[in-house]
Amino acid sequence: MSLNLKTYTEHFTNPLYLESGRILEPYDITYETYGKLNDTKSNVVVVCHALTGSHHCAGIYEGDKKTGWWDSLIGPGKAVDTDKYFVICTNVIGSCFGSTGPMSPQYPHHNPYRYKFPVVTIKDMIKAQRILFDKLGIHNVHAIIGGSMGGMQALQFAITYPNFASKIISLATTHATQPWAIAFNKVSQEAILKDPDFKQGYYEKEDIAKNGLSGMAVGRMAGHISFLSHESMQDKFGREYRNTDGLYELFGKFQVELYLEYNGYNFTKWFDPLSYLYITKAINIYDLSRGFDSLNEALEKVKAELHLISFKNDLLFRNYEMKEISDTLTKIGHKNHHYLDIDSDYGHDAFLVEIEKFKEYIKDVLND
């Protein structure tokens, strides 16, 4: 009964050929493993993270207070049981938690890439992961699981590497990012770009870590509105007003305002603004049908057992976007898929918060 959490960074000197035609070399991938790999390497479960997530999806670091972002789902005796499965979660290319991103040093110099970093796509992210897995001698996996941008990666695996995973579980995502989500990302991007402390991308990392970035905080507040729903905001905050503020003070605050401020400004001290710009770009241009004549043609590549989970009141990626994938699979005769729409008023973040509503389903899928 041990999580057996281990963190690694793998260095690659061979070029990574990107979807854009650009090349990334050399590059690093930071990843975390949990549980134990069995002799036949048949118990691997890959976990893919969302926009602001990282490779740290479970457990807790020594001296830290915060557990990994999916700790309720992954661990000994949990739905993704680390006594049974060997779990791998990698930090995506372009992020800021160890894998190569825009603030990484550009070889052979020590200066950060900044805007010289190439635009990466969801397909590039999973290609880099696949190269890592090959280096680890893992050529097939039992399952891939991810939510939001992690769900995009899971679906992309199903199409780009159809024989790689036996089962794929994709939560709270879409087959192509729609205007509503792109619009929220635009607010975040503009807020970052127009902040004088961003210095047109030539900021010092230490300054951001110490002082944050107010423009990015404002953008993140907009993001948080899209992660929740009308109902969850009502349940969470109602019309509660901070009791130390007078109702007629111009800058007196409702609890919902305090929540947005706290999450917005806190976020900017630990997430890099250039990484945010690059990853939101990857999300915006994500489209499973790119390179195919239609979504039908793209989904014809799917060979894995595919499980699609949506949440009824997800405002960012609507449940009917997931249903469209399921309906298309049915239409083209793919029989090995299942669509589950979870009754939830929480909003998009339900895939991180309301684990109780789908953990048994995931456990059943993994355990056949």
C-alpha positions in Angstrom: 0.0 0.0 0.0 2.4 2.7 -1.2 2.0 5.5 -3.7 5.8 5.1 -4.7 5.9 8.7 -6.1 9.1 9.3 -8.2 9.9 12.4 -10.2 12.3 12.4 -13.2 13.5 14.6 -16.0 14.6 13.0 -19.3 16.8 14.8 -21.7 16.5 14.3 -25.5 19.1 15.3 -28.0 17.3 14.1 -31.2 15.1 16.8 -32.8 11.4 16.8 -32.1 9.7 17.6 -35.5 6.7 19.7 -34.8 3.3 20.0 -36.6 4.2 23.5 -37.7 7.4 22.3 -39.5 9.6 23.7 -36.8 12.1 21.7 -34.8 12.7 21.6 -31.1 16.2 20.3 -30.0 17.3 19.5 -27.5 14.4 19.2 -25.1 13.5 17.9 -21.6 10.4 16.2 -20.4 9.7 16.1 -16.6 7.4 13.3 -15.5 6.2 11.5 -12.4 5.5 7.9 -11.8 3.4 6.1 -9.2 3.0 2.4 -8.3 5.2 -0.3 -9.8 5.7 -1.4 -13.4 4.9 -5.1 -13.8 7.2 -7.6 -15.6 5.1 -7.6 -18.8 4.7 -3.8 -18.7 1.0 -4.3 -19.2 -0.2 -2.2 -16.2 0.6 1.3 -17.4 -1.9 4.1 -17.1 -1.0 7.4 -18.6 -2.5 10.6 -17.1 -2.6 13.8 -19.1 -2.9 17.2 -17.4 -4.9 20.3 -18.2 -3.8 23.8 -19.0 -2.3 24.8 -15.7 -1.7 21.3 -14.4 1.7 19.5 -14.2 3.2 16.1 -13.9 2.4 16.2 -10.2 -1.1 14.6 -10.3 -1.1 12.6 -7.0 0.5 12.5 -3.6 2.3 15.2 -1.7 5.9 16.4 -1.7 7.8 16.5 1.5 7.3 19.8 3.2 4.4 20.8 0.9 0.8 21.2 1.9 -0.9 20.7 -1.4 -1.5 17.3 -2.9 -1.4 16.6 -6.7 -4.3 17.9 -8.7 -6.0 14.5 -9.1 -5.0 13.0 -5.8 -8.6 12.0 -5.0 -8.6 9.7 -8.0 -5.1 8.3 -8.0 -3.4 6.3 -5.3 -3.4 3.0 -3.3 -7.0 1.6 -3.2 -8.4 4.6 -5.2 -10.1 4.4 -8.6 -6.7 4.5 -10.4 -5.2 2.1 -8.0 -1.4 2.4 -7.7 -1.2 -0.9 -6.0 -2.3 -2.4 -9.3 -1.3 0.2 -12.0 1.9 2.0 -12.9 0.8 5.6 -13.5 2.8 8.0 -15.6 2.0 11.7 -15.9 4.3 14.0 -17.9 4.5 17.8 -18.0 3.7 18.9 -21.5 6.2 20.6 -23.8 5.6 24.3 -23.6 4.7 24.3 -19.9 6.7 25.7 -17.0 7.2 22.8 -14.6 10.4 21.2 -15.9 9.6 20.3 -19.5 11.1 22.5 -22.2 9.1 25.7 -22.6 9.4 29.4 -23.7 11.5 30.3 -20.6 13.9 27.3 -21.0 17.4 28.2 -22.2 17.8 28.0 -26.0 20.7 25.7 -26.9 23.6 26.5 -27.3 23.0 29.8 -25.5 21.7 30.2 -21.9 19.2 32.9 -22.8 15.5 31.8 -22.7 13.7 31.1 -25.9 10.9 33.6 -25.1 9.2 34.3 -28.5 11.7 32.2 -30.3 10.0 29.1 -28.9 7.9 27.5 -31.6 4.1 27.2 -31.4 3.3 23.7 -30.1 0.1 21.8 -30.6 -1.7 19.1 -28.7 -0.4 16.6 -31.3 3.2 17.8 -30.6 2.6 17.3 -26.8 1.6 13.7 -27.2 4.3 13.0 -29.8 6.9 14.1 -27.2 5.2 11.8 -24.6 5.2 8.9 -27.0 9.0 9.4 -27.6 9.5 9.4 -23.8 7.5 6.2 -23.4 9.5 4.5 -26.2 12.7 5.4 -24.4 11.3 3.8 -21.2 10.5 0.7 -23.2 6.7 1.2 -23.0 5.1 0.6 -26.4 1.6 -0.1 -25.3 -0.4 1.0 -22.3 -3.5 -0.2 -20.5 -5.2 3.2 -20.5 -4.9 6.9 -21.0 -7.0 9.3 -18.9 -7.3 13.1 -19.1 -9.7 16.0 -18.5 -10.0 19.3 -20.3 -6.7 19.8 -22.2 -5.8 16.4 -20.8 -8.9 15.0 -22.5 -7.8 16.6 -25.8 -4.4 14.8 -25.4 -6.2 11.5 -24.7 -8.4 11.8 -27.8 -5.4 12.8 -29.9 -3.6 9.7 -28.8 -6.6 7.6 -30.0 -6.3 9.0 -33.5 -2.5 9.6 -33.9 -1.4 6.4 -32.2 -4.5 4.1 -32.5 -2.7 0.9 -31.3 -1.0 2.5 -28.3 -3.7 2.3 -25.7 -6.3 -0.4 -25.0 -8.6 2.1 -23.3 -9.0 5.9 -23.4 -11.0 7.9 -21.0 -11.6 11.5 -22.0 -13.4 13.9 -19.6 -14.8 17.5 -20.0 -13.4 18.3 -23.4 -14.2 18.6 -27.1 -13.1 17.5 -30.6 -12.3 21.1 -31.6 -12.1 24.2 -29.4 -15.2 26.4 -30.0 -15.5 30.2 -30.1 -16.7 30.5 -26.5 -13.5 28.9 -25.1 -11.3 30.8 -27.6 -13.0 34.1 -26.5 -12.1 33.5 -22.8 -8.5 32.7 -23.8 -8.4 35.9 -25.8 -9.3 38.0 -22.7 -6.4 36.2 -20.8 -4.0 36.7 -23.6 -4.7 40.4 -24.1 -4.6 41.1 -20.4 -1.1 39.6 -20.2 0.2 41.3 -23.4 -1.1 44.8 -22.3 0.5 44.6 -18.8 3.6 46.9 -18.8 5.3 44.5 -16.3 5.1 41.8 -18.9 7.7 43.9 -20.8 6.6 42.4 -24.2 7.9 39.0 -23.0 11.2 40.2 -21.7 10.4 40.0 -18.0 12.6 38.4 -15.4 11.2 35.2 -14.0 12.2 36.2 -10.4 10.1 39.4 -10.7 7.0 37.5 -11.7 7.5 34.9 -9.0 7.8 37.7 -6.4 5.3 40.2 -7.6 2.9 38.3 -9.9 1.5 39.9 -13.0 -1.7 41.9 -12.6 -2.8 41.5 -16.2 -2.5 37.8 -16.0 -4.4 37.8 -12.8 -7.3 39.6 -14.5 -7.2 37.1 -17.4 -7.3 34.2 -14.9 -10.3 35.7 -13.2 -12.1 35.6 -16.5 -11.0 32.0 -16.8 -12.4 31.1 -13.4 -15.8 32.4 -14.4 -15.8 29.9 -17.3 -14.7 27.0 -15.0 -17.8 27.4 -12.8 -21.5 27.7 -13.5 -24.3 30.0 -12.4 -25.5 27.3 -10.0 -22.1 26.5 -8.4 -21.4 30.3 -7.9 -24.8 30.6 -6.3 -24.1 27.7 -4.0 -20.5 28.7 -3.3 -21.0 32.4 -2.7 -24.6 33.6 -3.0 -24.7 37.3 -2.4 -22.5 37.2 0.6 -20.7 40.4 1.3 -17.4 40.8 3.2 -18.7 41.7 6.6 -15.8 44.2 7.3 -16.8 46.2 4.2 -19.6 48.8 4.2 -22.2 48.2 1.5 -21.7 51.8 0.2 -17.9 51.6 0.1 -17.0 51.8 -3.6 -14.4 49.1 -3.2 -16.4 46.9 -0.8 -16.4 43.4 -2.0 -18.7 40.4 -2.4 -17.3 37.0 -1.5 -17.3 36.0 -5.2 -15.0 39.0 -5.9 -12.6 38.0 -3.2 -12.5 34.4 -4.6 -11.6 35.7 -8.1 -9.0 38.1 -6.7 -7.3 35.4 -4.6 -7.2 32.8 -7.3 -6.2 35.3 -10.0 -3.3 37.0 -8.2 -2.1 33.9 -6.5 -1.9 32.0 -9.8 0.4 34.5 -11.4 3.2 33.8 -8.9 3.6 30.2 -9.9 2.6 30.0 -13.5 4.7 31.5 -16.3 2.9 34.1 -18.5 4.7 33.0 -21.7 3.8 29.4 -21.1 0.2 30.5 -20.6 0.2 32.2 -24.0 1.7 29.2 -25.7 -0.6 26.6 -24.1 -3.8 28.6 -24.7 -2.6 28.9 -28.3 -2.3 25.1 -28.5 -5.8 24.8 -27.0 -7.3 27.3 -29.4 -6.0 25.6 -32.5 -6.7 22.1 -31.3 -8.9 20.2 -33.8 -9.0 16.5 -34.1 -10.1 16.7 -37.8 -7.1 18.8 -38.9 -5.3 16.9 -41.6 -8.5 14.9 -42.4 -11.5 15.7 -44.6 -13.9 15.5 -41.7 -14.3 14.5 -38.1 -15.8 11.2 -39.4 -12.6 10.4 -41.2 -10.5 11.3 -38.2 -12.5 9.1 -35.8 -12.3 6.2 -38.2 -8.7 5.9 -36.9 -9.9 5.0 -33.4 -9.2 1.4 -32.3 -9.2 1.8 -28.5 -12.1 1.3 -26.2 -13.2 4.9 -25.9 -15.0 6.4 -22.9 -16.3 10.0 -23.2 -17.4 11.7 -20.0 -19.1 15.1 -20.0 -20.7 17.3 -17.3 -24.2 18.7 -17.7 -23.4 22.3 -16.7 -19.9 22.6 -18.2 -19.9 26.1 -19.8 -16.5 25.8 -21.3 -16.8 22.6 -23.2 -20.5 21.9 -23.5 -21.8 18.3 -23.0 -23.2 18.2 -26.5 -19.7 18.7 -27.8 -18.7 15.3 -26.3 -22.0 13.8 -27.5 -21.1 14.8 -31.0 -18.0 12.7 -30.8 -20.1 9.7 -29.5 -22.8 10.2 -32.2 -20.1 10.4 -34.9 -18.5 7.2 -33.7 -21.9 5.5 -33.8 -22.5 6.8 -37.3 -19.2 5.4 -38.6 -19.9 2.0 -37.0 -17.4 2.2 -34.1 -19.0 -0.1 -31.5 -16.4 0.0 -28.7 -17.2 3.4 -27.2 -19.4 4.7 -24.4 -20.7 8.2 -23.6 -21.6 9.3 -20.0 -23.1 12.7 -19.3 -22.8 13.3 -15.5 -25.5 15.2 -13.7 -23.6 18.1 -12.4 -24.2 21.8 -11.7 -20.6 22.5 -10.8 -19.3 23.6 -14.2 -16.1 22.7 -16.1 -14.0 22.1 -13.0 -16.3 19.2 -12.0 -13.8 16.8 -13.5 -11.3 18.0 -10.7 -13.8 18.4 -7.9 -16.7 16.0 -8.1 -14.6 12.8 -8.2 -17.3 10.9 -6.3 -19.6 11.1 -9.4 -17.3 9.3 -11.8 -14.6 7.4 -9.8 -16.5 4.1 -9.8 -17.1 4.3 -13.5 -13.3 4.9 -14.1 -12.5 2.0 -11.7 -14.8 -0.3 -13.6 -13.4 0.7 -17.0 -9.8 0.1 -15.8 -10.7 -3.2 -14.1 -12.7 -4.5 -17.1 
